[in-house]
């Protein structure tokens, strides 16, 4: 996990977040479960992105990230995903523990240019969908758009569920957002609470007796 504490503290006070979508540029899929044509796989990548927009009550970014206002701009992510040759993403076996590092994720996102309609943006970077182990590895990435700085990135392992390829793996996004809402966001807040307390102490007036 990576966190820029100063930026995250500022992110906490901001009321708005920009949803950039689900990025599959670094994804690996096991041939077992995903040996589809380019057209079918592109359809799934597109549909998984539309799910969060079309059912915002179920996939509730606002609630999970404590932001009353959510903007969205999927233009960058859509362009990236459309450029993928999905047969290059298929593999027989995935070592789910060590595919991407924090440093690689930070370097990748620092090289992109984002819409700047909101100061802070959110994206999910799918690392792997493994039908052999029934597990998805997904990075949560919060960005400061103007400086192209990564505020936070952390990898989560989530299980799919349900029927049909689209809904089965969409469950991982639901489980991820539920995890953030119920525990992980509070964990992140607690990580920076000492710094918040210290800055508040410094800004308090000194009363001389």
Buried (B, 14 or more C-beta within 10 A) or exposed (E): EBBBBEBBBBBBEBEBBBBBBBBBBBBBBBBEBBEBEEEEBBBBBBBBBEBBEEEBEEBBBBBBBBBEEBBBBBEBBBEBBEEBEBEEBBBEEBEBEEBBEBEEBBEBBEEBEBBEEBBBBBBBBBBBBBBEEEBBBBBBBBBBBEEBBBBBBBBBBBEBBEEEBBBBBBBBBBBBBBBBBEEBBEEBBEBBEEEBEEEEEEEEEEEEE
